[in-house]
Amino acid sequence: MAYPALDLKLNKFSPSLLHSLDDVILPHTFLKICCNAYIPNEMNAALDPFLSPIIASDELLMHFPATRIV
């Protein structure tokens, strides 16, 4: 993965949010449009590890294949 979205909580501030504001590859506005289209209203990205893999437990991640993030 070259540009994974690992935390889809839309109302959380992070340093990467500041970088995304002027990112030419994946601007914040485009990511927000994608999140709004991808995440149903009844789902909570803050609680679902399939939406935000950053919150996945080690037990769940052990079932995933080995992955390298560039």
C-alpha positions in Angstrom: 0.0 0.0 0.0 1.3 3.4 -0.9 -1.4 5.6 0.6 -3.7 3.6 3.0 -6.5 5.3 4.8 -6.2 3.5 8.2 -8.4 5.8 10.3 -11.7 6.9 8.8 -13.0 8.8 11.9 -14.1 12.0 10.2 -14.3 14.2 13.3 -10.8 13.4 14.6 -7.9 15.9 14.4 -4.5 14.5 13.5 -1.2 15.8 12.1 -1.9 13.9 8.9 -5.1 15.9 8.5 -3.0 19.1 8.2 -0.9 17.4 5.5 -4.0 16.3 3.6 -5.3 19.9 3.3 -2.8 20.6 0.5 -2.0 17.1 -0.7 -2.0 16.9 -4.5 -2.4 13.1 -4.6 -5.4 12.7 -2.3 -6.8 16.0 -1.0 -8.9 16.1 2.2 -12.0 17.1 0.3 -11.8 14.1 -2.0 -11.1 11.7 0.9 -14.2 13.1 2.7 -16.3 12.6 -0.4 -15.1 9.0 -0.6 -15.8 8.4 3.1 -19.3 9.8 2.9 -20.0 7.5 -0.1 -18.3 4.4 1.5 -19.4 4.6 5.1 -23.2 4.1 5.7 -24.8 6.5 8.1 -25.6 3.8 10.6 -21.9 2.6 10.9 -19.4 4.2 13.2 -15.8 4.3 11.9 -14.5 4.9 15.4 -15.7 1.5 16.5 -15.4 -0.7 13.3 -11.9 -2.1 12.7 -12.9 -2.9 9.1 -13.5 0.8 8.4 -10.5 2.0 10.6 -7.9 -0.8 10.7 -5.8 1.3 13.1 -8.2 0.2 15.9 -8.1 -3.5 15.0 -6.9 -5.8 17.7 -3.7 -7.8 17.3 -5.8 -11.0 17.2 -7.8 -9.7 14.2 -4.7 -8.5 12.4 -3.0 -11.9 12.7 -5.6 -13.2 10.2 -4.5 -10.6 7.6 -1.8 -11.3 5.1 1.6 -9.7 5.6 1.5 -6.1 4.3 4.1 -3.4 3.6 3.2 0.2 3.7 5.5 2.4 1.7 
